[in-house]
Amino acid sequence: MSEATTITPKQFKDARKAVISSSIGAALEWFDIIVYATFATVIARNFYPDSDPVFALILTFATFAISYLIRPLGGLVLGSYADRKGRKSALSLTLLLMMVGTLIMALAPTYAQVGMWAGIIILLSRLIQGFSAGGEFGTATAFLIETAPHKKAFYSSWQVASQGASMLLASAFGFALTEGLSEEALNSWGWRVPFFVGLLIGPVGLYIRARLSETDAFIHSEKESSPVKTLIVNHYGRLLAGSAVIGVATISVYMILYMPTFAVTNLEIPATAAYLGGVVAGVVTLVGVPFVGHLADRVGPAKVMTYAALGALLLAWPLFQLLVTNPTVPTLVMVIGILGVIMAFYFGPLPALLSSMFPAAVRGTGLAVTYNVGVTLLGGIAPLVLTWLLSATGSLSAPGLYYMAIAVISLVGLYFVRTRYIRH
């Protein structure tokens, strides 16, 4: 019997609902993250005005990076909650926490209003957002994979495609606000607008997630009293290899997010050009990732990701050398667009690959911890590391070398995943 004849209309309906509910959470999470990175220089002026400009930028990205240090903790707590209490309950909780973190950021008073407390308030916002995001990917991916009746790489890829939508919208906001507002208006209130807009999708997401049904895989799985302990004791090899695999996906995202800062600070290119590049990368991800998901279902996620990682390794140095020697708007947009293609081919199959590594009883915890350890160590601290590297070395080629190093780490992780840890 063909696969198509065994799939019921209810299964298709449930899969569509899973895609929509998971995509909303991913979209809000990434929209908040991308907006923060997009307006990093504006945030630095508002919250750390008495510092040297470079140091203020480092402080801004340090706050950004600290929020990533709590993501593994969020993954442990919320991923374990998803494995014990259910995917549906965890999905609603993560979205609610994301909304709280985004609201605090949108309303945060500046240094001129409350002094040093301003930095503490946005740190609190980042910590709440980071904690909630720590559970979002693992829970949403587990829910998607367990709900999808077939073509699991395709269905799970929509969570990544929604990140492309967030990148597109955040970059479009960056371009429109930078071009349409005076510098005074942008610094005083314009940068807050995207955070308020991002909050609008939260209630819709909560409503949709409240109407979801729990997955059969969770209902029928043998529950672990301590999923975290089981993961660490029995699956630590999968955890390490999976975390390494995250590298190219997360560094591609954060390299694209870092481009507006890099363009303004180091290349003297207008920030609007980098925002246009972000729009291009967002469109590439939104449109291209579902097709990559189809491809991964045919040939296997690991194979697609290996070729994408090799592309990242081979292209990183030439791309940044081209940009440094020819710092023009078309070159910047082209480089960001190519990074978007690499991200689409690597990130699209990633949820399906990681899901295949863990049994249902610890899938939420395994996905959450693996993803967030990888994102924290290989992506979340990237803007901070790159800002420091550029300041310390004076070499504008540093981002390319950093990208290549992460690609090597991911290729090693993929080797171990393909040869030892994929569940068949």
C-alpha positions, 0 to 999 in steps of 0.5 A: 500500500502506498504511503499516501493511501494510509494517511487520513484527512485528520492526520493532514489536518493535525499536521497543518495545525502543528506547523502553524502553532510551531511556526508562530512560536519560532517566529516570535522567538527569532523576531525578538532576537533579530530585532535586538541584533538589528538595532544593537548600535541604537540599543548601545547608545540608549542603555550604555551611553557613557561607555566608549562606542566599541565597549558599549557595543560589546556590552550590548552583545554581552547582554545578548550572549548572557541570554544564551547562557541560560538557554541550556537551563531552559532546555533542561527545565522545559524540555524535561517538562515536555517529556513528563507533562506533554508537548502541548503544555510546554508549548503554551508555557514557552510562548507565554514566557517569550511574550513576557520577555519581549514586553519588558524589552519594549517597555524598558526605560533607558539609561537617561531615565533610570541610570544603571538599572536600564541595563539590568532591566534589559538583561532581565528581558534577555534572560526570560526570553533566553530561558523560554527559547531554550524550551521552544525548539525542542518541544516544537520540533518534537511536536512537529515530528510526532504529528507529521504523518509522513515527510517529516523533514518537510514538516519540521522544516517549516519551523526554520522557514518561519525564522526566515519570515522573522528575518525578513520582517525584522530586516524590513523594519530595520530598513524602513525605520532607519530610512523613514525616521530621523536619528533622534526619533529612531533613538528615542522610540523608533527602535521599540516599534518592532518589539511591540509588533512582535507581541501581536502574534503572541495571543494568536499563538496561545489560542492556537496552541490551546486547541492542539491535541497531544501527540500519540507518540508522547501518549504511548511512550514509556515515561521517564521519571527523570528525562534529564538524568536518562539523557546525560547517562544514556545519551551523552554521545548523542548530546555532544555530537548533536551540539556540534552539528548545530554549528553551521546553522546557528553561525549562519544566522548570527553572521547574517544578524551581525552584518548591520553592525559590521557594515556600519562599524567596520566597512562604513557601509550604510546600515540600510544595505545590510538590512536589504541583505537581511531581507534577501536572506529572509526570503531565501530561507522562507521560500527555499527551506520547505524545498530543502525539506522535500530534498532531505526526505528523499536523500536524507537530512545528513547528506544535505547538511554535509554538502552545505557545511562543506560549502560554508567551509569553502566559501567563508574566506572568499566571501569575506575577502571579497567584502573587505576588498570591495565594501559596496552595497551590492557586494554586501547584499550578495554575501548575505544572500549566499549566507542565506542559501547556506543557512537554508540548506543546512538548517532546513533538515536539522530538526528532522536529523536531531529528532531521529537521534532520540527516543520519544521518552527523552526527545523533548529534553534531548532536542532542547538541550542539544540545540541550546548547548550548540546555539549557545557555544557556537552561535549566541556568543558569536556577535560578542566574539566577533566584535572582540576579535575585530577590536583586538586583531584589527583584521576584517577577515576575522568573521570568515575564519571564525565561520570556517572553524565552526564549519569544521566542528559541524562536519565532525559532528555530522560524521559521528551522527551519520555513523553512530547515532541516527535512529532507523 
